[in-house]
């Protein structure tokens, strides 16, 4: 009689254990998905800021050449912007 009850008890314990493992894995996946989503958003914002940065540098280079502002030229050159090669535009722009 006892032998007939052990199998359902063992199976129900196994199912309970599998449910708990599934819950733990699901919580872990949610945290990883949140982290990946945050990183994707950061990368997207970095691209947008990169475009804006190139536009700002281009405007500064144009202004430095137009007004012949030596301080601004020195600032740009100190940060790797070659005004002669750039022709008054930001590096990397086409």
Secondary structure per residue as TSV (DSSP state, phi and psi in degrees):
chain	resnum	aa	ss	phi	psi
A	1	X	-	360.0	-44.6
A	2	X	H	-67.0	-32.6
A	3	X	H	-64.5	-33.4
A	4	X	H	-73.5	-19.3
A	5	X	H	-95.1	-18.5
A	6	X	H	-69.6	-42.1
A	7	X	H	-60.5	-47.9
A	8	X	H	-62.9	-35.1
A	9	X	H	-67.0	-44.6
A	10	X	H	-63.9	-43.7
A	11	X	H	-64.8	-40.0
A	12	X	H	-68.2	-35.7
A	13	X	H	-65.9	-39.7
A	14	X	H	-64.3	-43.2
A	15	X	H	-62.6	-43.1
A	16	X	H	-61.7	-42.7
A	17	X	H	-62.5	-43.2
A	18	X	H	-65.0	-37.1
A	19	X	H	-63.8	-42.8
A	20	X	H	-64.9	-41.8
A	21	X	H	-62.6	-41.6
A	22	X	H	-61.5	-42.0
A	23	X	H	-63.2	-43.9
A	24	X	H	-63.5	-43.1
A	25	X	H	-64.8	-38.6
A	26	X	H	-64.4	-41.5
A	27	X	H	-66.3	-39.1
A	28	X	H	-64.0	-41.0
A	29	X	H	-65.0	-38.0
A	30	X	H	-63.4	-41.2
A	31	X	H	-67.9	-37.1
A	32	X	H	-67.5	-41.6
A	33	X	H	-62.8	-39.2
A	34	X	H	-64.7	-43.3
A	35	X	H	-63.9	-43.0
A	36	X	H	-64.5	-40.5
A	37	X	H	-63.4	-42.8
A	38	X	H	-63.5	-40.6
A	39	X	H	-66.4	-39.5
A	40	X	H	-62.3	-40.9
A	41	X	H	-65.4	-39.7
A	42	X	H	-62.9	-43.6
A	43	X	H	-63.7	-42.3
A	44	X	H	-61.5	-44.0
A	45	X	H	-66.8	-34.9
A	46	X	H	-64.5	-39.7
A	47	X	H	-63.0	-42.9
A	48	X	H	-63.9	-42.2
A	49	X	H	-69.4	-31.5
A	50	X	H	-63.0	-43.2
A	51	X	H	-63.0	-44.2
A	52	X	H	-63.8	-40.4
A	53	X	H	-62.2	-42.9
A	54	X	H	-62.9	-38.6
A	55	X	H	-66.5	-41.1
A	56	X	H	-65.5	-44.4
A	57	X	H	-63.3	-41.4
A	58	X	H	-61.0	-43.6
A	59	X	H	-65.2	-39.8
A	60	X	H	-65.9	-40.5
A	61	X	H	-64.7	-43.0
A	62	X	H	-61.3	-42.8
A	63	X	H	-65.9	-40.7
A	64	X	H	-63.3	-40.2
A	65	X	H	-73.9	-38.2
A	66	X	H	-68.1	-41.9
A	67	X	H	-96.3	-4.6
A	68	X	T	55.4	44.0
A	69	X	-	-82.4	106.3
A	70	X	H	-65.3	-38.5
A	71	X	H	-63.3	-42.8
A	72	X	H	-67.7	-38.9
A	73	X	H	-61.7	-43.8
A	74	X	H	-64.1	-40.7
A	75	X	H	-61.4	-46.4
A	76	X	H	-64.6	-43.8
A	77	X	H	-66.1	-34.4
A	78	X	H	-66.2	-22.4
A	79	X	T	-102.9	17.3
A	80	X	T	87.3	15.1
A	81	X	-	-99.1	115.0
A	82	X	-	-93.9	107.8
A	83	X	H	-68.6	-32.7
A	84	X	H	-66.7	-43.7
A	85	X	H	-75.1	-33.5
A	86	X	H	-75.1	-24.7
A	87	X	T	64.2	29.8
A	88	X	T	87.8	7.1
A	89	X	S	-120.8	167.9
A	90	X	-	-69.8	146.3
A	91	X	T	-64.8	143.8
A	92	X	T	88.4	-10.4
A	93	X	-	-82.2	149.7
A	94	X	-	-110.3	360.0
